[in-house]
Amino acid sequence: MSAEHDIAAPPLAEGEGIAYLRRNLEEALQTVSSLSATNAELRRDLHRYENAHAVLTAMAQQRWLPIESAPKDGTNVLLLNRKGNIAAGLWQQESWWLRGGSYPNAFFNDHHGPTHWQPLPPPPEEVKS
């Protein structure tokens, strides 16, 4: 152990050694507990930042394209309307339909029709065990 880490015990009266060690042990345990809590918080923060980074990276790789360039062959795409709403949809029967809908939705009527589109992201890869 280097000299900078040596801890010199103060002169103790007879019988105070155990009490001194107990106090120092309690302080050390409190410090370890505090550091453990801080470490747990840092790990949670790191996990949140990693998730945010993944989302931002995925978003940066996709760009909105003018609706005029969207496929009109029944391909599912993401649609963005004038109000900034986003939904999955497809061109069918001469109009935009929301995915899973049974009729053209007012979400994409003439006034609030889609202005932009982008391909759906690929599905997740299978989890390999």
CORQUI-V150022 format. One record per pair of residues at least 4 apart in sequence whose ideal C-beta (glycine too) atoms are under 7 Angstrom apart, sorted by the first residue. I is the first residue (numbers start at 0). J is the second residue. Records with the same first field share a line. If there is no record, write none. Layout:
BEGIN
I=J + J
END
This chain:
BEGIN
0=4 + 5
8=19
11=15 + 16 + 19
15=19
16=20
17=21
18=22
19=23
20=24
21=25
22=26
23=27
24=28
25=29
26=30
27=31
28=32
29=33
30=34
31=35
32=36
33=37
34=38
35=39
36=40
37=41
38=42
39=43
40=44
41=45
42=46
43=47
44=48
45=49
46=50
47=51
48=52
49=53
50=54
51=55
52=56
53=57
54=58
55=59
56=60
57=120
61=117
62=117
63=79 + 115 + 117
64=68 + 115 + 116 + 117
65=115
66=113 + 114 + 115 + 116
69=76 + 90 + 116
70=74 + 76
71=90
73=89 + 90 + 91
74=89
75=87 + 89 + 98 + 119
76=88 + 89 + 116 + 117 + 118 + 119
77=85 + 87 + 116 + 117 + 119
78=85 + 86 + 88 + 95 + 107 + 113 + 116
79=83 + 85 + 113 + 114 + 115
80=84 + 106 + 107 + 111 + 112 + 113 + 114
81=111 + 114
82=111
84=106
86=97 + 106
87=98 + 119
88=95 + 96 + 97 + 98 + 107
89=96 + 98
90=95
91=96
94=103
95=103 + 107 + 112 + 113
96=100 + 103
97=104 + 106
100=104
103=107
106=111
107=111 + 112 + 113
108=112
END
